[in-house]
């Protein structure tokens, strides 16, 4: 940006006003030259240049995380003969599912500049409730009922946190740290000392261990493409109707082609039989459409509804949001409810993967979830980041865990590398914030 | 076009009081703002300027007294009520979100939707048209993040935001306090343009040069009392300074 704007001529200039009333009365849609540019003009090359410019100015989004993912992927492929196998690829996806979901859950509160340290134990406690209610030896409730109870408990926990953070005004760090400690005790009480509940519900186990038929994977990809295409076309039609320019349509096709190619490769790899000689295992893991659904729905809320916009606004400048008439208390409150409820889903995916729930279930995972969001480019300062960023960040952390595990390195290395990546990512965030004209301090 | 007819005030405050506990900040203030005119509100720190505008904005309702809009008595209990009456405030610490772009900021809290989702095209168009109607030329793209704007541009966006929804009274709190010379010039021109469009402008400023450059009327608060409301043409700097510092006493209630 040029730092020295040219002073406006002070001569009376009612031109704009007249123009406006003319267009209103005659209904003639003026050409784009009447409007201030919106950055969508120009060819693919102009758009690419604009994008590069934004990246250079510090608006990097998930780029560092994607780069990190690619580097790690290539690195582990070279280092371990097991890494680049169909089986491990599927394994990586199911391992990541929990973290992706938890990262997305946390993104809702991190966008506010808040934190939920209790998301992991929320998953733990609610899954403890779930297994105890569903277990044939105890309450033996039908599993959908038990799951509904677990989800309700998640909503209740989020409501509780939201009340204390948003209404009472206690820092979320303190409230959720309290719950982090307290819920470990609650979980211990529910499960019983040293207890462990095996999950024997086929439907629940299938989420992470079952696969969809091969054709369903392709249908899923087709669905993703159709939804993307339709939403793009709808956007374009709305913009055209309002008389503002659209991005060149080539960009839309490029984007769809990219999704088709990457998604096609993933589905193709997962469609290969990765089982042994006795039982064929092929197809996309059942958990994938669940995670995608959460991603799409959450992104829709954040990008296209008032709730999402206001969430970003509060994360950027809560006072400005308040003065705009936004009910800041309620928006904050709901964010914690969303976070806790999605944490239950993360817990469900984890329980399905592990096949059992014990008293320590979910205790360690929350910081990995925060790390996932931050590594992906969601700013801990609030106001910047997307669900997809958290998902990419979760993939990076999962690939570290997965790859180092295959290398038979001591477990400690995993934590060291993950921690290093987190600090690196946080530094990238802080530096990009500086370059974007902000300050390092939270405002 | 609603040509301002002098004599029918847009907003009239009559004998408003406001106190915080034992401290009485506004002690019976009366003020008149006309459409199409810039009324400057001046006074030293602690005179009650901020309290006065917060009451008008509905952020901190007055304890007693009357607020008349178009001669009709209204109750201002919240920002939304004030906004519904066409009263908009541009605060000193610009109430903009750095992480959102210009369009998003201008429509914050009143986004246009259809089927529950944003109608971005319509918002973009309206934002663009409003900026154009104020002859704003310094903004490169309406989809720029506010964090990338200069101080003057931010002030411009904040003011444009206030008139987006056909505001009738725009209250500007120290709009030029943090700006350089060229940018101040730019914002003052914008203030004049607002008034030319028939909007009533209430300008709070410490800078008497600015005040005399744009104001039609000057109202002076001194320790919670309105000591003068006089046409800018009938007074001068020394006079106003004397009122502000209290060395000149009110000769009868506001002229």
Interface residues (C-beta under 8 A of the other chain):
Chain A: X1 X3 X4 X5 X6 X7 X8 X9 X10 X12 X13 X14 X15 X16 X17 X19 X20 X34 X35 X36 X37 X38 X39 X40 X57 X59 X235 X238 X239 X240 X241 X242 X243 X244 X300 X304 X305 X306 X309 X310 X312 X313 X315 X316 X317 X319 X320 X321 X323 X324 X325 X326 X383 X384 X436 X437 X438 X443
Chain B: X59 X79 X80 X83 X89 X91 X93 X94 X95 X96 X97 X98 X99 X100 X103 X104 X108 X109 X110 X111 X113 X114 X116 X117 X118 X119 X120 X121 X122 X124 X125 X128 X129 X131 X132 X133 X134 X135 X136 X137 X138 X139 X140 X141 X142 X143 X144 X145 X147 X148 X149 X150 X152 X153 X182 X183 X185 X186 X189 X190 X192 X193 X196 X197
